[in-house]
Amino acid sequence: MSAASEFVAGIQSASFADVFNPYSDVCAVHDKPAAPVKRSKSLRDILEAAAARGVHSLWIGRDLGYRGGRRTGLALTDDMHVSVHAARWGVATDRYTKGQPVKERTAEIAWRVLERIDVPVFLWNVFPLHPHEPERPFTNRSHRARERAAGEEMLSELMSLVRPEVVVALGADAARSSARMAPALTVRVRHPSYGGQAQFLSQMSELYQLRACAMRKDDLFDRSCAS
């Protein structure tokens, strides 16, 4: 078994109260048949490609959200971006959910930046599963201390696999965890949610030397603007 397969198997076995594991759990409302198997395969294939190719940046968020990673199994990625996420690593995949594709605002903002970055970027979360409120599966909550400890252990393993040159922590929670494991590599930026969009875009523009021209609330980056 490859290191990537062992890593994914470890995530599949993780179980917590009030947590949806997209690599082993099936959502009776939204998932297509065999969705956990397909999400696990995509993650494994992307991880193997990243380990082989090398990773410039590891972006870390806090948790998977119910409109994004719960459905896709990929951090900072919603239904609208699951195929393009996989394609960046030479992996072919499709949606694992039925019905109309669902957008997530954080994923949309993150991918507007990623579309302008050519270096390999791997996306992850401190807690790589979807924590939700009790008996309310389609909500988001912050991970608990026990969940954070498990997530940080997985994050440490991930860093060993992909060996990033820089770790970009989105928000305070991610920054605290990243700084404990890789202080020399960690760069903290504002999380794009809860009014942080403009600062996030500005910081990412500076970090990756992008031109954030004609930036507007509904436009984010003017795609006619040369990088």
N, C-alpha and C positions, 0 to 999 in steps of 0.2 A: 504494500500500500504506500502511495506517495505521501510526502509531507502534507500536501494540500488536501488529500483525501482524509488523512488522519485528523487534520484541523477541522474540516467540515463535519466529520463523524462526531467529533467532540461537541460541536455546536448543536448538532441534531439531538444529542442526548441530554442537553440542558433543559431543565424543567423548573419552573417557579410558579407560585400562585399568582393569578391575575396577570399572566404573561402569555402572549401568543408567540409560538416558535414557528416561523414560516418555513423552516426546513424539516419539520416533523408534524406540524399541526395542519389540519384542513379547515378552512373557513366554509361552513355549510352554506353561507349566503353568497359569497363572491368567487370562490375558487373553482377552477376547472378541475377535472379528474387528474389525479397524480400531480397536483400543483407542488406539494412539498418536495417530491422527487425531482421535478424539473428545476425548481428554485435551487435545490442543493447542487444539482449538476452544473447549473450556470455559475454558481459561486465557485465551485471547485475548478471549473475550466478557466474562469477569469483569474483566480488565484494562481493557478499553474502558469498562465501566460504572464502574469505580473512578476512572479518569482523568476521566470526565465528571462524576461525582457529587462527587468529592473524598474524601480519606481523612483521618480524624482520627488513627488509630494504624496504624503498620506494625509488626506483630509479626515478629520474626526468630528462627528457631531455627538449628540447625547444619546438618543434612543431611536429606534425605528418608530415611525408614526403610522397611524391607521390608514391614512390616505396614500402613503408612500411605501415604505419598506415592508410593512405588514403584507402588502399585496405582491411586491416584487422580490423581496428577499435581498434587496440591494440598497445600501445606505444612500440617502439623499437622492433617491430615484423613484419616480412615480411611473404609472402606466405609460405615460407619454414618452418617457425616456429610457425605458428598460432595454429596448433593442439597440439604441444608439450607445448606451452604456456598455453593453456586451460587445458591440462592434468595435469600440475603441481598443479592445483587447483581442480582436480577431475571432470573437465567439459569436455564433449565430443563435438567436433565441427569439421568442415571441412572448406575448403576454400570458400570464398564468391565471388570469381572472376573466370571468365572463361578463357580458353586458357592456355598457359604454365605458371607455377608459376614464379613469379618474385623475384629475390634476391635483398636485400639491404645490402650494405657493413656494415653500422653501426649496423644493426640488427644481421648480421653474427658475428661480433666481440663481441657484447653484449651477444649473446647466447653461444658462446664458453666459456665465463666466467660463465654464469648461469648454464651450464651443470655440472660444477664442484662445485656448491654451493648447499648445502642441506637445508639451512634455507629458510623460506618463503620470497620471494622478490616480491613486487608489482611494476609494471612498469607504469609510467605516464609521462605527459608533462606539462610544465607551461601552454601552450595553447594546449588543447587536441583535436584540430581540424587541418585541413590541409590548411594553408594559401598559396596562390599561386599568381603569377603575374597576372595582369588584362588580361583577355581573353587568358590566357595560363595555363589551368588547370593542366597540367603535368609538373609543375615547383615547386620549393620551394622558399619561402621568409621568412624572420623573421616576427614574429607577431608585430602588431602595438600597441601603448600605450593602446588604448581602448580594444583591444583583450587581452593584458596582464592583465589588470585590471579584466576582466571577468574570465580569466583563473585562476588568483590567488584566486578569490572568490571560484571557483570550487575546486581548490587545497586545500583550507582551509577546505571545507566540506569533501573532501576525507580524509584528515588527521584525522578528527574527527571520520570518519567511520572505518578506518583501524588501527589507533593508532600505527604507526610505532615506533620502538625503535631507528632507525637511518634513516636519510634522506641523500641519496647519490645523490648529484647534479652533473650532467654531463655537465660541461662547465660553463662559467661565467653567462650567462643569467639565467640558472636554479639556480645557487648559489645565485644570488641576490634575486630572488623571495623566495627561501626557507629560506634564512637568515632573511627575513622580518617576516616570520610566525613562524619559528621554529629554531631560531639561536642556541639553545643548542643541537639540534639534527643533524644539518647540517654538512656533510663532503663533501668538494668539490674535485672532481677529473677532470682530463682532459677529454674532449669529445673525443671519438675515431676517429672522422672524421678530415679531413684536416691536416693530418700528426700527429695526436695525439695518434695513435694506441699504440705505444710502451709505452708511459707514462701511458696511461689508463690501460693497462695490468699490468704494474708494480704496480701502485697504488691499483688496485683491488686485486692483489696477496697479497700485504701487508695487506690490509683491511680485507680480508677473509682468510688470512693465507694459501694461495695456493702456490704451487711450480711452478713457471713459467719457467720450464726447457726446454732447446732446443727450445727457442722461435725464430721463423723465420718469415719473412714477410708473407709467404703463409701458415704457419702452426699454428701460434699464440700460442697454447699450444700443447705440445707433449702429446697425450692422453695415451701414455704408461707410463708416469711419474705418480707415485703415489701422491695423494694429501698430 
